[in-house]
């Protein structure tokens, strides 16, 4: 039982030490957030080649052909 208590005590000691270190570091900072990779990149331009092309004309060959004659 004493081995389990020693492991729990050491774990708690490490946890309290880490929390204390965090408190000391944040108390001496200026509140800015440090990012590992810097800021995000600028978004791409939405349309590099201009606007979308004009829609095609609906019926290029004219109207539909006449219906066939009945029998």
C-alpha positions as CSV (number, residue, x, y, z in Angstrom):
1,X,0.0,0.0,0.0
2,X,2.9,2.4,0.7
3,X,4.1,2.0,-2.9
4,X,0.7,3.1,-4.3
5,X,0.6,6.0,-1.9
6,X,4.1,7.1,-2.9
7,X,3.1,7.0,-6.6
8,X,0.0,9.0,-5.9
9,X,2.0,11.5,-3.8
10,X,4.6,12.0,-6.5
11,X,1.9,12.4,-9.2
12,X,0.2,15.1,-7.0
13,X,3.5,16.8,-6.4
14,X,4.2,17.0,-10.1
15,X,0.7,18.3,-10.8
16,X,0.9,21.0,-8.2
17,X,4.4,22.0,-9.4
18,X,3.1,22.3,-13.0
19,X,0.1,24.4,-11.9
20,X,2.4,26.7,-9.9
21,X,4.7,27.1,-12.8
22,X,1.8,28.0,-15.0
23,X,0.6,30.6,-12.5
24,X,4.1,32.2,-12.3
25,X,4.5,32.3,-16.1
26,X,1.0,33.8,-16.7
27,X,1.4,36.3,-13.9
28,X,4.6,37.8,-15.5
29,X,3.3,37.9,-19.0
30,X,1.6,40.8,-20.8
31,X,-1.5,38.7,-21.9
32,X,-0.4,38.1,-25.5
33,X,-1.0,34.7,-27.0
34,X,2.0,33.0,-28.6
35,X,1.3,30.8,-31.6
36,X,3.7,28.2,-32.7
37,X,3.3,28.7,-36.4
38,X,2.4,32.4,-36.5
39,X,-0.8,33.9,-37.8
40,X,-3.0,32.2,-40.4
41,X,-2.2,32.9,-44.1
42,X,-4.1,35.4,-46.1
43,X,-7.2,33.9,-47.8
44,X,-6.9,33.4,-51.6
45,X,-8.5,35.9,-54.0
46,X,-11.9,34.6,-54.8
47,X,-11.8,34.8,-58.6
48,X,-8.4,35.2,-60.2
49,X,-9.6,35.0,-63.8
50,X,-12.5,37.4,-63.5
51,X,-16.2,36.7,-63.4
52,X,-17.8,33.5,-64.6
53,X,-18.4,33.1,-68.3
54,X,-21.7,34.1,-69.8
55,X,-24.3,31.3,-69.9
56,X,-24.9,29.6,-73.3
57,X,-27.8,30.6,-75.5
58,X,-30.7,28.3,-74.8
59,X,-31.4,27.1,-78.4
60,X,-28.6,27.5,-80.9
61,X,-30.3,25.6,-83.7
62,X,-33.7,27.3,-83.6
63,X,-37.0,25.7,-82.7
64,X,-37.7,22.0,-82.6
65,X,-38.4,20.2,-85.9
66,X,-42.0,19.8,-87.0
67,X,-43.7,16.6,-85.7
68,X,-44.0,13.7,-88.1
69,X,-47.2,13.3,-90.1
70,X,-49.5,10.7,-88.8
71,X,-50.2,7.4,-90.7
